[in-house]
Amino acid sequence: MSRTVYYTGTSLDGFIATADHSLDWLVTRDNDADGPLGYNPFIANIGALAMGASTYQWLLDNAPGEPWPYDKPAWVFTHRVFPARGDGADVRFIQDPVEVVHKQMVEAAAGKDVWVVGGGDLAGQFADHGLLDEIVVSIAPVTLGSGAPLLPRKLELKLAELAQNGEFAAARYEVVRA
Ligand SMILES: NC(=O)c1ccc[n+]([C@@H]2O[C@H](COP(=O)([O-])OP(=O)(O)OC[C@H]3O[C@@H](n4cnc5c(N)ncnc54)[C@H](OP(=O)(O)O)[C@@H]3O)[C@@H](O)[C@H]2O)c1
């Protein structure tokens, strides 16, 4: 059965980017993509993904000219008008309600999991509708003091897995539903 997972890197004090959208504090660190809760086994079981406009803009800004990194359908929640992609990547710009998009994502994922890439409020919107099953965080050994929040909601969680991966503390939580 398809699970909906918010999988992200975070600072110890709960920010996924600096206020000016830098990830330099994250992407430079030692991490084994094949290791515990690593990216490679995670992405292998993902069939659809969703992100907000700032996250999409970060990808445009930080990988100019590079191919779109995902080979699964992606939904970008936005009110902005982004340039049309000329590379044939399956990227859908939408403003539809999260619960409507989630149905489409689960269908497209065909039994694989759904990845909420971020940001934190978008993950919160999925949680608001009872649609978030898991949160997997790789916690970098740094505090940022401010920035884009990991998940600006109150959610009850159950720790399901805990590991060290390189410089990171990696944890998988299940969302506890009332
Ligand atoms: N550490 C990590 O692993 C990680 C992972 C993901 C992202 N990030 C970074 O974290 C930052 C996240 O930025 P952010 O907090 O601004 O979040 P974001 O979700 O990337 O972008 C927020 C924007 O998405 C649009 N949006 C969100 N929900 C919507 C909805 N229901 N309908 C239509 N549009 C919607 C809105 O933009 P408009 O209304 O202006 O279109 C909103 O301002 C970025 O810098 C990103 O690169 C880091």
The ligand as an SDF file (V2000), in Angstrom:
LIG
                    3D

 48 52  0  0  0  0  0  0  0  0999 V2000
   16.5660   20.3660    3.5770 N   0  0  0  0  0  0  0  0  0  0  0  0
   15.9640   19.7510    2.5900 C   0  0  0  0  0  0  0  0  0  0  0  0
   16.1950   18.5460    2.3450 O   0  0  0  0  0  0  0  0  0  0  0  0
   14.9300   20.4940    1.8050 C   0  0  0  0  0  0  0  0  0  0  0  0
   13.8680   19.8060    1.2230 C   0  0  0  0  0  0  0  0  0  0  0  0
   12.9190   20.5370    0.5350 C   0  0  0  0  0  0  0  0  0  0  0  0
   13.0370   21.9000    0.4260 C   0  0  0  0  0  0  0  0  0  0  0  0
   14.0960   22.5240    0.9730 N   0  0  0  0  0  0  0  0  0  0  0  0
   14.2500   23.9720    0.8840 C   0  0  0  0  0  0  0  0  0  0  0  0
   13.4120   24.5450    1.8840 O   0  0  0  0  0  0  0  0  0  0  0  0
   12.8550   25.7570    1.4130 C   0  0  0  0  0  0  0  0  0  0  0  0
   11.3480   25.6080    1.4820 C   0  0  0  0  0  0  0  0  0  0  0  0
   10.7650   26.7940    1.1480 O   0  0  0  0  0  0  0  0  0  0  0  0
    9.2960   27.1680    1.6740 P   0  0  0  0  0  0  0  0  0  0  0  0
    9.2270   27.0070    3.1420 O   0  0  0  0  0  0  0  0  0  0  0  0
    8.9720   28.4840    1.0710 O   0  0  0  0  0  0  0  0  0  0  0  0
    8.3410   26.0320    1.0820 O   0  0  0  0  0  0  0  0  0  0  0  0
    7.9000   25.5400   -0.3910 P   0  0  0  0  0  0  0  0  0  0  0  0
    6.7880   24.5800   -0.1340 O   0  0  0  0  0  0  0  0  0  0  0  0
    9.0340   25.0600   -1.1720 O   0  0  0  0  0  0  0  0  0  0  0  0
    7.3060   26.8220   -1.1110 O   0  0  0  0  0  0  0  0  0  0  0  0
    6.2270   27.5250   -0.5430 C   0  0  0  0  0  0  0  0  0  0  0  0
    5.4170   28.1270   -1.6680 C   0  0  0  0  0  0  0  0  0  0  0  0
    4.7540   27.0950   -2.4110 O   0  0  0  0  0  0  0  0  0  0  0  0
    3.4910   27.5710   -2.8550 C   0  0  0  0  0  0  0  0  0  0  0  0
    2.4360   26.7470   -2.2430 N   0  0  0  0  0  0  0  0  0  0  0  0
    2.4850   26.0500   -1.0750 C   0  0  0  0  0  0  0  0  0  0  0  0
    1.3220   25.4130   -0.8450 N   0  0  0  0  0  0  0  0  0  0  0  0
    0.5070   25.7150   -1.8950 C   0  0  0  0  0  0  0  0  0  0  0  0
   -0.8150   25.3420   -2.2510 C   0  0  0  0  0  0  0  0  0  0  0  0
   -1.5650   24.5440   -1.4580 N   0  0  0  0  0  0  0  0  0  0  0  0
   -1.3170   25.8020   -3.4170 N   0  0  0  0  0  0  0  0  0  0  0  0
   -0.5610   26.5890   -4.2390 C   0  0  0  0  0  0  0  0  0  0  0  0
    0.7040   26.9810   -3.9490 N   0  0  0  0  0  0  0  0  0  0  0  0
    1.2250   26.5520   -2.7910 C   0  0  0  0  0  0  0  0  0  0  0  0
    3.4090   29.0180   -2.3920 C   0  0  0  0  0  0  0  0  0  0  0  0
    4.0710   29.8100   -3.3700 O   0  0  0  0  0  0  0  0  0  0  0  0
    3.3480   30.7630   -4.4460 P   0  0  0  0  0  0  0  0  0  0  0  0
    1.9620   31.0340   -3.9330 O   0  0  0  0  0  0  0  0  0  0  0  0
    4.2230   31.9610   -4.4790 O   0  0  0  0  0  0  0  0  0  0  0  0
    3.3990   30.0150   -5.7200 O   0  0  0  0  0  0  0  0  0  0  0  0
    4.2990   29.0390   -1.1710 C   0  0  0  0  0  0  0  0  0  0  0  0
    4.7840   30.3060   -0.8430 O   0  0  0  0  0  0  0  0  0  0  0  0
   13.3970   25.9560    0.0040 C   0  0  0  0  0  0  0  0  0  0  0  0
   14.5380   26.7740    0.0420 O   0  0  0  0  0  0  0  0  0  0  0  0
   13.8180   24.5560   -0.4350 C   0  0  0  0  0  0  0  0  0  0  0  0
   14.8690   24.5620   -1.3760 O   0  0  0  0  0  0  0  0  0  0  0  0
   15.0280   21.8540    1.6790 C   0  0  0  0  0  0  0  0  0  0  0  0
  1  2  1  0
  2  3  2  0
  2  4  1  0
  4  5  1  0
  4 48  2  0
  5  6  2  0
  6  7  1  0
  7  8  2  0
  8  9  1  0
  8 48  1  0
  9 10  1  0
  9 46  1  0
 10 11  1  0
 11 12  1  0
 11 44  1  0
 12 13  1  0
 13 14  1  0
 14 15  2  0
 14 16  1  0
 14 17  1  0
 17 18  1  0
 18 19  2  0
 18 20  1  0
 18 21  1  0
 21 22  1  0
 22 23  1  0
 23 24  1  0
 23 42  1  0
 24 25  1  0
 25 26  1  0
 25 36  1  0
 26 27  1  0
 26 35  1  0
 27 28  2  0
 28 29  1  0
 29 30  1  0
 29 35  2  0
 30 31  1  0
 30 32  2  0
 32 33  1  0
 33 34  2  0
 34 35  1  0
 36 37  1  0
 36 42  1  0
 37 38  1  0
 38 39  2  0
 38 40  1  0
 38 41  1  0
 42 43  1  0
 44 45  1  0
 44 46  1  0
 46 47  1  0
M  CHG  2   8   1  16  -1
M  END
$$$$
